[in-house]
Amino acid sequence: MHELSVALSIIEGVMEESERRGGLQVAAVHLKLGPLSGVSKDALLFSYDLACNDTPLEGSHLVIEEVPAVLYCPTCEAERRPPSLQDFFCPASPDHIPQVLHGRELEISALELQG
C-alpha cells in the first residue's frame, strides 16, 4: 500500500510548514486528489490517520477534494470529461484525447492552523 508513504510525505511537508509558521497546531490538511493520481482516497485517509499517531499532527483531519478528470479535445477545441477513466476520447467527436488537463492532482491546497 503506497498510500502510507504518500501520507508520510504529506505529514513531513505539513510539519515543516507548521514549523516555518512558528509551530502552529495543524487542525486540518486540505488535499486535491485526482482519479489519475494512482492513489486510493479511502486508503490514503486510513494511512493518514495511522501515520499521524505520535506526531504533532495527531488529531488533525485530512480533507480530500476529489478533482474530476478533464481532457482537452483539439478537434472541438474544448475541455471534456472522458466517458470513463478507461476511455480517453471525446464524447462529441471520435477522437482519442491525449492531453489531460486535470485528474492527476495529488497536492496540498490548504492548511487549517490554530495558534
N, C-alpha and C positions, 0 to 999 in steps of 0.2 A: 504494500500500500504506500505509494509515493506521496499521498496526501499528508502523511505525517511529516515528511521532510519539507513539504510546502508550508505546513503550519509552523514548523520550527523556524523557517526562513522569515515568515511573516512576523512571528514573535520577536525574533532578533532585530529586525528592522524597526519595529514599533518601539522596542525598548531603547534602541539608540536614539530615536526621535524624541522619546519621552525624556531621556537624559539631557538632550540638547535644549529642551524647554524647561530645564530646572527640576527634573524628576517628578513631573506631574503624574498623578494616577490616571491610568487609562480605563475608561468605562466601557468603550466600545471601539471596535475596529470595523470600518465600512470597506467592503471589498466588491469590486466589479468582477464578475465571473461569466465568461462566455462558454457556450457549449462545445466550442472547438479547442478549448484550452487543455483538454485531456484530464481535467480534474473533476471528480465527483463532488457535488455540493454536500451531500449527506456525509460522505467520508471525511471531507475537509472540516465540517462542523464538529464531528466527533473527535477528529485528530486535534483540532484547535483546543477544545476543552481539556483533552488529555495532556497536551503539551504545555498548557498554561499552569498546571499544578506545580506548586512550589516555586513560582516565578512572580515578579511584580505584576504580571498581567492576570494572575489568578482572580477569578470573579468577573473578568471582563467578558464582553459578548462579541461574537463575530457576526456582523450583519452583512448578508450577501445579497447584492443586487444582481439578478440574472440578466445578462445582456444577450439579446437575440442575435442570431447570425444574420448579417446583411451583406449582400453581394452587389457588385456593380455590373450592369449589363451594358456593354458597349454598343449593342445593336439598338436598344431602347434609349440609351443614354440616361438610365435611371437606376436608382437603388432598388433592389428587390430582396425579398426574403425567399430563401430556397424552399421548395415544397417539402423537403426533408433534409436531414443532415447527411444523407447518403446521395441525394440527387442535387448536384450543384448546377442547375440550369434555370433559365428564366421562365417563369410560368406564362409570360406574354410572347415569348419567341422560342424557337427550338435550340437556341444557342447554349453551349456549355459556358459557364461563367468562371473565369479563372481568378478574378480579383475579389478577395474577401475584405470588406471594409470594417466589419465588426463581428465579434464572436470568438475571437482568440484571447479576449481580455482575461487577465489574472493580475489585478492591480489594486493596491490600496487607494481608495478615493478620499477617505476622511478618517480622522480620529476624534473621538469624544474624550476630552481630557477634563479632569477635575483637579482643582487647586486645593 
